[in-house]
Amino acid sequence: MIITMPVDGKTMNACINKSFGRTQTFLVYDTETHQNTFLANAAVNSQGGAGIQAAQFVVDQKTNAVLAPSIGKNAADVLTGAGVELYTTSDCSIQDNIAAFLDGKLEKLSEIHAGFHNHGGR
C-alpha cells in the first residue's frame, strides 16, 4: 500500500506539514517495501487551485491513503474521487503516524475545510 503525507522536510525525522496543498514536500511511503521517496510539491506556489493540483499529483503517485492533519474540500474531492482514503494524523512525527496507520490506530479524516482559496494558507 502507498501512503502519502505532506511533510516539512526531506528526512524521516521531519514533521507532518499542516497544509496539504501548500506543503513544500510530500513523502510517498510503500508499506510493503518500506521504501520512502520525498517529492517536491509543484503546486506550492500556485496562484490558485494548489490543493487540487497537489491532490492530482498525489493520485498520480498511485497513493492508496493520505495521512494529514486536514485537507481542503476541493483536494479531498479529487482524492476520494480517485479512491484514496483519508486519515488524520495523530501528532507531528512521520514515523509515529506511519506506525499508528499500520496498527489501525489513525481515524478517518473528518476535518475537511473549505480551503484557503488564494489566501496562501501558510
C-alpha positions as CSV (number, residue, x, y, z in Angstrom):
1,M,0.0,0.0,0.0
2,I,1.2,3.5,-0.8
3,I,0.6,6.3,1.7
4,T,1.4,9.9,1.2
5,M,1.9,12.7,3.7
6,P,2.6,16.4,3.5
7,V,5.9,17.0,5.3
8,D,8.2,19.8,6.5
9,G,11.5,18.3,5.2
10,K,13.2,15.6,3.3
11,T,14.0,13.3,6.2
12,M,12.1,10.8,8.2
13,N,12.7,13.0,11.2
14,A,10.7,15.9,9.7
15,C,7.2,16.7,10.9
16,I,3.9,16.4,9.2
17,N,3.0,19.7,7.5
18,K,-0.3,21.3,8.5
19,S,-1.1,22.4,4.9
20,F,-1.8,19.8,2.3
21,G,-1.9,21.9,-0.9
22,R,0.9,24.3,0.1
23,T,3.4,21.8,1.6
24,Q,6.8,22.0,0.1
25,T,7.3,18.3,0.1
26,F,5.3,15.0,0.0
27,L,6.6,11.8,1.5
28,V,5.4,8.8,-0.5
29,Y,5.8,5.6,1.6
30,D,5.4,2.0,0.5
31,T,4.1,0.0,3.5
32,E,5.2,-3.3,1.9
33,T,8.8,-2.5,0.9
34,H,9.3,0.3,3.5
35,Q,10.7,2.5,0.7
36,N,10.2,6.2,1.1
37,T,10.5,8.9,-1.5
38,F,10.4,12.7,-0.9
39,L,8.9,14.6,-3.8
40,A,8.6,18.4,-4.3
41,N,5.1,19.8,-4.5
42,A,5.0,21.7,-7.8
43,A,1.7,23.3,-6.7
44,V,3.2,25.0,-3.6
45,N,3.5,28.5,-5.3
46,S,0.3,28.3,-7.4
47,Q,-1.8,31.4,-7.5
48,G,-4.9,29.3,-7.0
49,G,-6.0,25.6,-7.0
50,A,-2.9,24.4,-5.1
51,G,-5.0,21.8,-3.3
52,I,-6.5,20.4,-6.4
53,Q,-3.1,20.3,-8.2
54,A,-1.4,18.7,-5.2
55,A,-4.2,16.2,-4.9
56,Q,-3.9,15.2,-8.5
57,F,-0.1,14.8,-8.1
58,V,-0.7,12.5,-5.1
59,V,-3.2,10.5,-7.1
60,D,-0.6,10.2,-9.9
61,Q,1.8,8.6,-7.3
62,K,-0.7,5.6,-7.1
63,T,-1.5,6.6,-3.5
64,N,-3.9,4.5,-1.6
65,A,-4.1,6.6,1.6
66,V,-3.2,10.2,2.7
67,L,-2.2,11.0,6.2
68,A,-2.7,14.7,7.0
69,P,-4.0,16.9,9.8
70,S,-6.6,18.4,7.5
71,I,-7.4,18.8,3.8
72,G,-9.5,21.3,1.9
73,K,-12.8,20.2,0.3
74,N,-11.6,20.5,-3.4
75,A,-8.5,18.5,-2.7
76,A,-10.5,15.9,-0.7
77,D,-13.0,15.6,-3.6
78,V,-10.1,14.8,-6.0
79,L,-8.6,12.3,-3.6
80,T,-11.7,10.5,-2.6
81,G,-13.0,10.5,-6.2
82,A,-9.8,8.5,-7.1
83,G,-10.4,6.1,-4.3
84,V,-7.8,7.5,-1.9
85,E,-8.6,7.0,1.8
86,L,-8.0,10.0,4.1
87,Y,-6.7,9.6,7.6
88,T,-6.0,12.3,10.3
89,T,-2.5,12.4,11.8
90,S,-2.0,12.0,15.5
91,D,1.0,14.2,16.0
92,C,3.9,15.7,14.0
93,S,6.1,12.6,13.8
94,I,6.2,10.9,10.4
95,Q,7.4,7.7,11.9
96,D,4.8,7.7,14.7
97,N,2.0,8.3,12.2
98,I,3.2,5.5,9.9
99,A,3.3,3.1,12.8
100,A,-0.2,4.2,14.0
101,F,-1.6,3.8,10.5
102,L,-0.1,0.3,10.2
103,D,-1.6,-0.6,13.6
104,G,-5.0,0.7,12.5
105,K,-5.0,3.4,15.1
106,L,-5.5,6.5,12.9
107,E,-9.0,7.8,12.4
108,K,-10.6,8.6,9.1
109,L,-10.1,12.3,8.4
110,S,-13.3,14.2,9.2
111,E,-11.9,17.7,9.2
112,I,-12.5,18.8,5.6
113,H,-12.2,22.6,5.5
114,A,-13.4,24.9,2.8
115,G,-9.8,25.6,1.6
116,F,-7.8,28.8,1.6
117,H,-8.7,30.0,-1.9
118,N,-5.9,32.4,-2.9
119,H,-5.1,33.2,0.7
120,G,-1.8,31.3,0.7
121,G,-2.8,29.0,3.5
122,R,0.6,29.1,5.1
